[in-house]
Amino acid sequence: MQTVPVILAGGIGERFWPLSRSSSPKQLHAIASKRSMLEETLFRIRACCPNSTAPLIITGSAIAGKTADALGAVDTHARIINGSPDGVSGDAASWMNTLMAMETDVNIIAEPRGKNTAPAIALAAALITAKHEDAVMLVASADHAISPIDAFEQAIYRAVNIAVGRGGLVVFGVKPVRPETGYGYIEVGEQLAPDADIGTGGCAAFKVKRFVEKPNAGDAATFMESGKFLWNSGIFVWKASVVLKAFKKFMPDLHDQALAAADKGFTSEAIDEFYSVCRKESIDYGIMEKAEDVSAVCGNFSWDDLGSWESMSRVLGSNNAGTTVDGTAVYESGCGGSLIINKSNRALAAIGLNNVAIVAVDDAILAIDRTRLPELKKYLTEIKNSGKFSADLF
């Protein structure tokens, strides 16, 4: 059975400002490696799904062209499925025949407006069903750090076996390594028997009892100590037909709107209409928290949601003084518990700083008390409203 990777690559990533901004969001930048987040995700998916069909990337129409260009830089031929404000479009009259006949390295859906993850996944499921019938979907975000790849591959193999053999919806859970308040959690129940061809050394899988929203510090510590909770990675596996049935049951309006776009051949006009009428909702709230037949695969890989500059210390590590340094032209001395990130062409010297985050790019510098990093989006609103900086910085 075919597996179609679906990569969610929308959003601005404001908590990575000043590097990430609306015209060039975080997924197009090399933040925690030498490759951009999107390239890392695509490389990882291809390594784990050698027999998959062309991945489907869903991103904003304002950056769809830049996304295609960025992938072209790594010898990937990308095709944008629908029209967008920057002028990228196809021939609406012949599009459905083209969709069925053409194979490219990557396909891109350009969203005219962001509506969270549920509409993106519903539209992707309808498109995959139209082209590949009952294929398996692997849904992943473009801002995750995952290693090692072979352990991730084993988890995908287990999840696909469950999705095909047992049916239902499958989510990847991650064993907590700290009482994290920024992630959602999964409470797991009965453990599923291991696959015969994987054996006891494979990834553990469980029936899901419930999903829990981001907890407070006390609950997060309790969840971790109990051993009955996993982090919700936001990585999913299911058959396209199964998730469409879930949409029909729990979000019938979105189901019908996605199929209407399919009936119209996923033309630019059809996709624009879909995003103009569909509701804004997450897949977790709209489907996962309501569905009954949900399984969780606990992968033997390390995972981190690269959601803010704070995640850099977890991915890159820190020195003996608890300071994380990244960048070639950086001098650091006597700093404690700080983040010193240089993404610019300039030299950066940091001396005697404690619990401070400094991020430098070519046209802006952020210097902030590290304890205030979680409030960066609030401060960005204040900075924008001050009128002191050009709008293209945001």
Legacy VTK file of the C-alpha trace (Angstrom):
# vtk DataFile Version 3.0
C-alpha trace
ASCII
DATASET POLYDATA
POINTS 394 float
0.000 0.000 0.000
1.286 3.470 -0.887
2.320 5.902 1.816
1.931 9.610 1.123
3.862 11.934 3.454
2.021 15.169 4.262
4.235 17.920 5.694
2.555 20.807 7.479
4.734 23.864 6.861
2.506 26.859 7.517
2.797 29.488 10.205
5.245 32.311 10.757
7.165 31.059 13.779
7.147 34.384 15.611
8.930 32.917 18.613
12.006 32.618 16.376
12.036 36.344 15.633
14.063 38.170 14.342
15.176 35.299 12.083
11.654 34.108 11.335
9.146 36.555 9.856
6.063 36.408 7.627
8.034 36.710 4.378
10.599 34.107 5.453
9.309 31.873 8.273
11.312 29.479 10.396
10.773 26.363 8.261
12.818 27.960 5.457
15.801 28.585 7.753
18.640 26.431 9.027
18.039 26.944 12.738
19.356 23.827 14.469
21.341 22.200 11.643
23.018 23.013 8.331
19.781 22.404 6.442
16.513 24.289 6.732
13.806 22.787 8.913
11.807 21.884 5.805
14.801 20.247 4.119
15.528 18.263 7.290
11.933 17.056 7.413
11.897 16.106 3.738
15.245 14.297 4.061
14.006 12.382 7.120
10.697 11.435 5.480
12.353 10.188 2.311
14.846 8.120 4.293
12.008 6.495 6.236
9.574 6.082 3.328
11.679 4.910 0.367
8.619 3.564 -1.457
6.377 6.541 -0.771
4.714 8.693 -3.376
5.625 12.368 -3.763
5.324 14.182 -0.425
2.621 16.812 -0.140
3.705 20.056 1.539
1.027 22.419 2.831
2.144 25.995 3.351
0.960 29.578 3.015
0.409 31.014 -0.444
2.632 34.003 0.341
5.669 31.719 0.686
4.700 28.859 -1.653
7.004 30.170 -4.365
9.901 30.555 -1.932
9.233 27.053 -0.636
9.396 25.610 -4.153
12.558 27.586 -4.890
14.184 26.396 -1.666
13.462 22.776 -2.528
14.692 23.337 -6.053
18.029 24.320 -4.542
18.394 20.731 -3.366
17.478 19.201 -6.740
13.825 18.662 -5.912
11.200 19.423 -8.542
8.236 20.968 -6.745
4.807 21.685 -8.179
2.374 24.138 -6.583
-1.142 22.768 -6.808
-3.245 25.925 -6.649
-2.922 29.592 -7.485
-1.689 32.139 -4.978
-1.492 35.929 -4.552
2.091 36.030 -5.807
0.949 34.777 -9.196
1.728 31.076 -9.048
-1.108 29.196 -10.751
-1.970 26.369 -13.060
-4.395 25.728 -15.892
-7.694 25.196 -14.061
-9.368 23.521 -17.034
-6.815 20.723 -17.340
-5.685 20.571 -13.737
-7.508 17.384 -12.672
-6.038 15.413 -15.579
-2.622 16.824 -14.727
-3.075 15.884 -11.084
-3.852 12.300 -11.979
-1.119 11.920 -14.602
1.900 13.797 -13.291
4.423 12.627 -10.743
6.828 15.136 -9.233
9.309 15.027 -6.390
7.101 17.223 -4.196
3.606 18.690 -4.463
2.673 21.877 -2.620
-0.768 23.087 -1.547
-0.678 26.865 -1.171
-3.181 27.942 1.484
-4.671 31.384 0.760
-5.220 31.790 4.514
-4.236 29.758 7.545
-7.063 27.777 9.161
-5.032 25.530 11.518
-4.372 21.830 10.932
-7.813 20.226 10.519
-8.702 21.887 7.171
-5.219 21.230 5.792
-5.429 17.539 6.673
-9.014 17.182 5.387
-8.050 18.705 2.033
-4.919 16.543 1.836
-6.963 13.394 2.558
-9.444 14.281 -0.188
-6.646 14.958 -2.673
-4.793 11.738 -1.792
-7.998 9.715 -2.114
-8.671 11.253 -5.533
-5.236 10.347 -6.830
-4.150 7.275 -4.866
-7.446 5.851 -3.604
-6.920 4.219 -0.188
-3.318 5.206 0.494
-1.783 5.655 3.942
-1.059 9.213 5.087
1.924 10.128 7.251
1.292 13.619 8.649
4.278 15.477 10.132
5.226 19.064 10.893
8.218 20.834 9.374
9.548 22.096 12.717
10.519 18.932 14.578
13.967 17.670 15.562
14.074 13.853 15.438
16.969 11.419 15.796
18.110 8.817 15.012
16.402 8.357 11.671
16.446 4.549 11.783
14.434 4.581 15.037
11.938 6.974 13.436
11.709 4.609 10.465
10.890 1.703 12.790
8.142 3.758 14.435
6.634 4.603 11.038
6.723 0.926 10.083
4.870 -0.019 13.262
2.333 2.785 12.846
1.586 1.858 9.222
1.078 -1.786 10.218
-1.406 -0.703 12.884
-3.223 1.715 10.559
-3.597 -0.943 7.871
-4.135 -3.963 10.125
-6.277 -2.548 12.937
-7.625 0.558 11.245
-8.354 3.672 13.225
-6.069 6.632 13.793
-2.450 6.436 14.974
-0.471 9.146 16.762
3.212 9.110 17.685
3.753 9.555 21.412
7.087 10.436 22.995
8.177 9.381 26.475
8.547 12.589 28.541
12.063 13.459 29.676
11.029 16.555 31.648
7.773 17.976 33.086
7.045 20.043 29.970
4.117 22.485 30.136
4.345 23.492 26.479
3.213 20.165 24.988
-0.054 18.266 24.922
-0.113 14.809 26.505
-1.607 11.404 25.695
-2.825 9.072 28.421
-2.303 5.503 27.222
-4.122 2.340 28.220
-3.810 -1.279 27.121
-0.595 -2.143 25.295
-1.006 -3.639 21.836
0.698 -6.907 20.940
3.938 -6.442 18.966
3.949 -7.069 15.240
5.083 -10.585 14.425
7.824 -9.355 12.098
9.130 -6.762 14.560
9.065 -8.720 17.804
9.452 -7.468 21.355
12.344 -5.217 20.387
10.050 -3.018 18.298
8.216 0.136 19.241
5.617 -0.170 21.968
2.054 0.703 20.971
-0.993 1.390 23.121
-4.666 2.162 22.961
-5.255 5.840 23.715
-7.450 6.648 26.718
-7.527 10.418 26.299
-5.699 13.513 25.098
-4.787 16.206 27.605
-4.192 19.868 26.772
-0.986 21.620 27.865
-0.864 21.080 31.659
0.351 23.260 34.503
3.726 22.467 36.080
2.252 20.285 38.834
0.196 18.152 36.463
3.125 17.837 34.059
5.295 16.450 36.861
2.523 14.035 37.887
2.075 12.851 34.291
5.790 12.194 33.923
6.074 10.286 37.201
3.028 8.115 36.483
4.539 6.500 33.385
1.074 6.470 31.823
1.430 9.607 29.731
3.300 10.427 26.526
3.951 13.731 24.827
1.706 14.309 21.822
4.184 14.741 18.973
1.599 15.859 16.426
2.798 13.160 14.003
-0.003 10.961 12.678
-0.510 7.883 10.488
-3.828 6.673 9.045
-5.485 5.529 5.857
-6.894 8.457 3.916
-10.317 6.822 3.829
-10.319 6.324 7.608
-9.554 9.926 8.473
-12.166 11.104 5.956
-14.728 8.939 7.784
-13.652 10.584 11.036
-14.182 14.010 9.469
-17.617 12.934 8.258
-18.547 11.877 11.794
-17.039 14.689 13.863
-16.662 17.582 11.399
-19.218 16.885 8.651
-19.076 20.445 7.325
-15.333 20.210 6.749
-15.707 16.757 5.215
-18.268 18.002 2.694
-16.239 21.106 1.875
-13.096 19.034 1.196
-15.010 16.651 -1.078
-16.545 19.621 -2.881
-13.012 20.844 -3.661
-12.247 17.349 -4.961
-15.336 17.355 -7.175
-14.139 20.632 -8.684
-10.721 19.175 -9.456
-8.746 21.059 -6.771
-8.539 24.079 -9.017
-7.297 27.382 -7.679
-10.879 28.586 -7.386
-11.977 25.412 -5.584
-9.200 25.638 -3.011
-9.775 29.371 -2.489
-13.459 28.649 -1.903
-12.611 25.824 0.514
-10.454 28.101 2.656
-12.997 30.912 2.534
-15.768 28.773 4.066
-14.038 26.153 6.237
-13.750 26.673 9.957
-10.449 27.232 11.748
-9.707 24.206 13.914
-6.884 21.913 15.012
-6.894 18.210 14.173
-6.422 17.452 17.878
-9.566 19.257 19.013
-11.646 18.562 15.925
-10.927 14.839 15.542
-8.358 13.197 17.837
-9.928 14.137 21.177
-13.311 12.811 19.999
-12.326 9.653 18.095
-12.586 6.315 19.894
-10.288 4.022 17.919
-6.965 5.791 18.427
-3.598 4.095 18.957
-0.302 5.593 20.090
3.109 4.358 18.938
5.903 5.217 21.364
9.000 5.699 19.245
12.536 4.977 20.410
13.771 8.303 19.055
14.453 11.682 20.588
11.976 14.363 19.585
11.707 18.079 20.118
9.224 20.629 18.846
11.382 23.490 17.626
8.922 26.130 18.721
11.163 28.886 20.079
14.742 29.929 20.670
14.554 28.161 24.034
14.534 24.807 22.220
18.059 25.500 20.930
19.613 24.609 24.280
17.909 21.210 24.193
18.923 20.452 20.606
22.439 21.932 20.588
23.333 21.426 24.239
24.995 23.828 26.663
28.474 24.336 28.096
29.415 23.825 31.748
27.978 27.232 32.606
24.606 26.374 31.043
25.134 28.637 28.035
24.277 27.637 24.474
26.369 29.167 21.702
25.581 28.848 17.989
27.228 30.601 15.070
30.712 30.841 13.569
31.655 34.424 14.432
30.892 34.290 18.151
33.117 35.050 21.145
31.641 34.130 24.525
33.257 34.499 27.919
31.885 34.291 31.436
28.238 33.940 30.432
25.937 31.787 32.524
22.599 30.243 31.605
22.409 32.254 28.392
21.596 31.758 24.717
24.059 33.360 22.294
22.854 32.825 18.707
24.515 34.504 15.739
22.807 34.006 12.373
24.373 37.146 10.893
27.544 37.891 8.930
28.793 40.094 11.761
30.991 39.244 14.714
29.248 38.861 18.063
31.041 39.093 21.416
29.159 38.286 24.635
30.906 38.723 27.980
29.632 38.220 31.512
25.981 37.847 30.620
23.709 35.846 32.907
20.341 34.393 31.907
20.198 36.472 28.733
19.211 35.525 25.187
20.915 37.343 22.319
19.939 36.543 18.730
21.615 38.397 15.876
20.627 38.375 12.195
21.866 40.672 9.448
19.269 43.407 9.985
18.160 43.000 13.608
19.293 41.986 17.085
17.139 40.623 19.896
18.430 40.962 23.457
16.046 39.702 26.124
16.052 38.326 29.640
15.834 34.581 29.070
12.949 34.221 31.510
10.902 36.470 29.212
11.366 34.397 26.052
7.977 32.679 26.552
6.378 36.138 26.234
8.184 37.067 23.015
4.989 37.126 20.942
3.517 39.703 23.320
6.612 41.859 23.073
6.583 41.559 19.287
3.111 43.084 19.233
4.400 45.998 21.297
7.461 46.383 19.054
5.301 46.443 15.911
2.913 48.964 17.405
5.781 51.250 18.395
6.265 52.183 14.740
10.037 52.324 15.216
10.864 49.531 12.782
10.090 48.705 9.169
7.188 46.311 8.611
9.397 43.924 6.640
11.174 42.991 9.873
8.054 41.112 10.907
LINES 1 395
394 0 1 2 3 4 5 6 7 8 9 10 11 12 13 14 15 16 17 18 19 20 21 22 23 24 25 26 27 28 29 30 31 32 33 34 35 36 37 38 39 40 41 42 43 44 45 46 47 48 49 50 51 52 53 54 55 56 57 58 59 60 61 62 63 64 65 66 67 68 69 70 71 72 73 74 75 76 77 78 79 80 81 82 83 84 85 86 87 88 89 90 91 92 93 94 95 96 97 98 99 100 101 102 103 104 105 106 107 108 109 110 111 112 113 114 115 116 117 118 119 120 121 122 123 124 125 126 127 128 129 130 131 132 133 134 135 136 137 138 139 140 141 142 143 144 145 146 147 148 149 150 151 152 153 154 155 156 157 158 159 160 161 162 163 164 165 166 167 168 169 170 171 172 173 174 175 176 177 178 179 180 181 182 183 184 185 186 187 188 189 190 191 192 193 194 195 196 197 198 199 200 201 202 203 204 205 206 207 208 209 210 211 212 213 214 215 216 217 218 219 220 221 222 223 224 225 226 227 228 229 230 231 232 233 234 235 236 237 238 239 240 241 242 243 244 245 246 247 248 249 250 251 252 253 254 255 256 257 258 259 260 261 262 263 264 265 266 267 268 269 270 271 272 273 274 275 276 277 278 279 280 281 282 283 284 285 286 287 288 289 290 291 292 293 294 295 296 297 298 299 300 301 302 303 304 305 306 307 308 309 310 311 312 313 314 315 316 317 318 319 320 321 322 323 324 325 326 327 328 329 330 331 332 333 334 335 336 337 338 339 340 341 342 343 344 345 346 347 348 349 350 351 352 353 354 355 356 357 358 359 360 361 362 363 364 365 366 367 368 369 370 371 372 373 374 375 376 377 378 379 380 381 382 383 384 385 386 387 388 389 390 391 392 393
